[in-house]
Amino acid sequence: MTPEEARQFRDAVLSIVAQIPSGRVTTYGTIATLAGWPSHSRMVGRTLRYTPGAELLPCHRVVNAAGRTAPGWGGQIVLLHAEGVQFKRHNIVDLSKHLWVPEEE
């Protein structure tokens, strides 16, 4: 990935995260695919963690493919509960009820 592609990827990731509606979640992998780099789901997480200003976006609405929240960020579960997101056992988001993919909207 060139520096210009990395900037485009970052901008796409931030744009996609900004669109996630309240009460819904999407996955790192979905965001990577929508950004045009389907094998870069880990880079989505790094982008959200290290981009200044990303904390102003609804990053709490991004989970892994199994519905697990970010390790070490207990506030994510609190924020999702406040939006009505339902969890299965072990604080795993019920993706069958809350998964958001832009094409489906």
Contact map, one row per residue, 1 for C-alpha under 8 A:
111011000000000000000000000000000000000000000000000000000000000000000000000000000000000000000000000000000
111111000000000000000000000000000000000000000000000000000000000000000000000000000000000000000000000000000
111111100000000000000000000000000000000000000000000000000000000000000000000000000000000000000000000000000
011111110000000000000000000000000000000000000000000000000000000000000000000000000000000000000000000000000
111111111000000000000000000000000000000000000000000000000000000000000000000000000000000000000000000000000
111111111100000000000000000000000000000000000000000000000000000000000000000000000000000000000000000000000
001111111110000000000000000000000000000000000000000000000000000000000000000000000000000000000000000000000
000111111111000000000000000000000000000000000000000000000000000000000000000000000000000000000000000000000
000011111111100000000000000000000011100000000000000000000000000000000000000000000000000000000000000000000
000001111111110000000000000000000000000000010010000000000000000000000000000000000000000000000000000000000
000000111111111000000000000000000000000000000000000000000000000000000000000000000000000000000000000000000
000000011111111100000000000000000010000000000000000000000000000000000000000000000000000000000000000000000
000000001111111110000000000000110010000000010010000000000000000000000000000000000000000000000000000000000
000000000111111111000000000000000000000000000001000001001000000000000000000000000000000000000000000000000
000000000011111111100000000000000000000000000000000000000000000000000000000000000000000000000000000000000
000000000001111111110000000000100100000000000000000000000000000000000000000000000000000000000000000000000
000000000000111111110000000000100000000000000000000000001110110000000000000000000000000000000000000000000
000000000000011111110000000000000000000000000000000000001100000000000000000000000000000000000000000000000
000000000000001111111000000000000000000000000000000000000000000000000000000000000000000000000000000000000
000000000000000111111101110000000000000000000000000000000100100000000000000000000000000000000000000100000
000000000000000000111111100000000000000000000000000000000000000000000000000000000000000000000000000100000
000000000000000000011111000000000000000000000000000000000000100000000000000000000010000000000000000000000
000000000000000000001111100000000000000000000000000000000000000000000000000000010011100000000000010000000
000000000000000000011111110000000000000000000000000000000000100000000000000000000000100000000000011100000
000000000000000000011011111000000000000000000000000000000000111000000000000000000000000000000010011100000
000000000000000000010001111101100000000000000000000000000000111000000000000000000000000000000000001110000
000000000000000000000000111111100000000000000000000000000000011110100000000000000000000000000000000000000
000000000000000000000000011111110000000011011000000000000000011110000000000000000000000000000000000000000
000000000000000000000000001111111000011110000000000000000000000110000000000000000000000000000000000000000
000000000000000000000000011111111100010010000000000000000000000000000000000000000000000000000000000010000
000000000000100110000000011111111110000010010000000000000000000000000000000000000000000000000000000000000
000000000000100000000000000111111111111110110000000000000000000000000000000000000000000000000000000000000
000000000000000000000000000011111111111100000000000000000000000000000000000000000000000000000000000000000
000000000000000100000000000001111111110000000000000000000000000000000000000000000000000000000000000000000
000000001001100000000000000000111111110000000000000000000000000000000000000000000000000000000000000000000
000000001000000000000000000000011111110000000000000000000000000000000000000000000000000000000000000000000
000000001000000000000000000000011111111100000000000000000000000000000000000000000000000000000000000000000
000000000000000000000000000011011111111110000000000000000000000000000000000000000000000000000000000000000
000000000000000000000000000010011000111110000000000000000000000000000000000000000000000000000000000000000
000000000000000000000000000010011000111111110000000000000000000000000000000000000000000000000000000000000
000000000000000000000000000111110000011111111000000000000000000000000000000000000000000000000000000000000
000000000000000000000000000100000000000111111100000000000000000000000000000000000000000000000000000000000
000000000000000000000000000000010000000111111110000000000000000000000000000000000000000000000000000000000
000000000100100000000000000100110000000111111111000000000000000000000000000000000000000000000000000000000
000000000000000000000000000100000000000011111111100000000000000000000000000000000000000000000000000000000
000000000000000000000000000000000000000001111111110000000000000000000000000000000000000000000000000000000
000000000100100000000000000000000000000000111111111000000000000000000000000000000000000000000000000000000
000000000000010000000000000000000000000000011111111001100010000000000000000000000000000000000000000000000
000000000000000000000000000000000000000000001111111001100000000000000000000000000000000000000000000000000
000000000000000000000000000000000000000000000111111101000000000000000000000000000000000000000000000000000
000000000000000000000000000000000000000000000011111111000000000000000000000000000000000000000000000000000
000000000000000000000000000000000000000000000000011111100000000000000000000000000000000000000000000000000
000000000000000000000000000000000000000000000000001111111000000000000000000000000000000000000000000000000
000000000000010000000000000000000000000000000001111111111010000000000000000000000000000000000000000000000
000000000000000000000000000000000000000000000001100111111110000000000000000000000000000000000000000000000
000000000000000000000000000000000000000000000000000011111100000000000000000000000000000000000000000000000
000000000000010011000000000000000000000000000000000011111110000000000000000000000000000000000000000000000
000000000000000011010000000000000000000000000000000000111111100000000000000000000000000000000000000000000
000000000000000010000000000000000000000000000001000001101111110000000000000000000000000000000000000000000
000000000000000000000000000000000000000000000000000000000111111000000000000110110000000000000000000000000
000000000000000010010101110000000000000000000000000000000111111000000000000100010000000000000000000000000
000000000000000010000000111100000000000000000000000000000011111100001000000000000000000000000000000000000
000000000000000000000000111100000000000000000000000000000001111111111100000000000000000000000000000000000
000000000000000000000000001110000000000000000000000000000000011111111100000000000000000000000000000000000
000000000000000000000000001110000000000000000000000000000000001111110000000000000000000000000000000000000
000000000000000000000000000000000000000000000000000000000000001111110000000000000000000000010010000000000
000000000000000000000000001000000000000000000000000000000000001111111000000000000000000000011110000000000
000000000000000000000000000000000000000000000000000000000000001111111100000000000000000000111000000000000
000000000000000000000000000000000000000000000000000000000000011100111110100110000000000000111000000000000
000000000000000000000000000000000000000000000000000000000000001100011111100100000000000000000000000000000
000000000000000000000000000000000000000000000000000000000000000000001111110000000000000000000000000000000
000000000000000000000000000000000000000000000000000000000000000000000111110000000000000000000000000000000
000000000000000000000000000000000000000000000000000000000000000000001111111110000000000000000000000000000
000000000000000000000000000000000000000000000000000000000000000000000011111111000000000000000000000000000
000000000000000000000000000000000000000000000000000000000000000000000000111111100000000000000000000000000
000000000000000000000000000000000000000000000000000000000001100000001100111111110000000000000000000000000
000000000000000000000000000000000000000000000000000000000001000000001000111111111000000000100000000000000
000000000000000000000000000000000000000000000000000000000000000000000000011111111100000000000000000000000
000000000000000000000000000000000000000000000000000000000001000000000000001111111110000000000000000000000
000000000000000000000010000000000000000000000000000000000001100000000000000111111111100000000000000000000
000000000000000000000000000000000000000000000000000000000000000000000000000011111111110000000000000000000
000000000000000000000000000000000000000000000000000000000000000000000000000001111111100000000000000000000
000000000000000000000110000000000000000000000000000000000000000000000000000000111111100000000000000000000
000000000000000000000010000000000000000000000000000000000000000000000000000000011111110000000000000000000
000000000000000000000011000000000000000000000000000000000000000000000000000000011111111000001100010000000
000000000000000000000000000000000000000000000000000000000000000000000000000000001001111100001100110000000
000000000000000000000000000000000000000000000000000000000000000000000000000000000000111111111100000000000
000000000000000000000000000000000000000000000000000000000000000000000000000000000000011111111100000000000
000000000000000000000000000000000000000000000000000000000000000000000000000000000000001111110000000000000
000000000000000000000000000000000000000000000000000000000000000000000000000000000000001111110000000000000
000000000000000000000000000000000000000000000000000000000000000000011000000010000000001111111000000000000
000000000000000000000000000000000000000000000000000000000000000001111000000000000000001111111100000000000
000000000000000000000000000000000000000000000000000000000000000000111000000000000000111100111110010000000
000000000000000000000000000000000000000000000000000000000000000000100000000000000000111100011111111000000
000000000000000000000000100000000000000000000000000000000000000001100000000000000000000000001111111000000
000000000000000000000000000000000000000000000000000000000000000000000000000000000000000000000111111000000
000000000000000000000000000000000000000000000000000000000000000000000000000000000000010000000111111000000
000000000000000000000011100000000000000000000000000000000000000000000000000000000000110000001111111100000
000000000000000000000001110000000000000000000000000000000000000000000000000000000000000000000111111110000
000000000000000000011001110000000000000000000000000000000000000000000000000000000000000000000000011111011
000000000000000000000000010001000000000000000000000000000000000000000000000000000000000000000000001111111
000000000000000000000000000000000000000000000000000000000000000000000000000000000000000000000000000111111
000000000000000000000000000000000000000000000000000000000000000000000000000000000000000000000000000011111
000000000000000000000000000000000000000000000000000000000000000000000000000000000000000000000000000111111
000000000000000000000000000000000000000000000000000000000000000000000000000000000000000000000000000111111
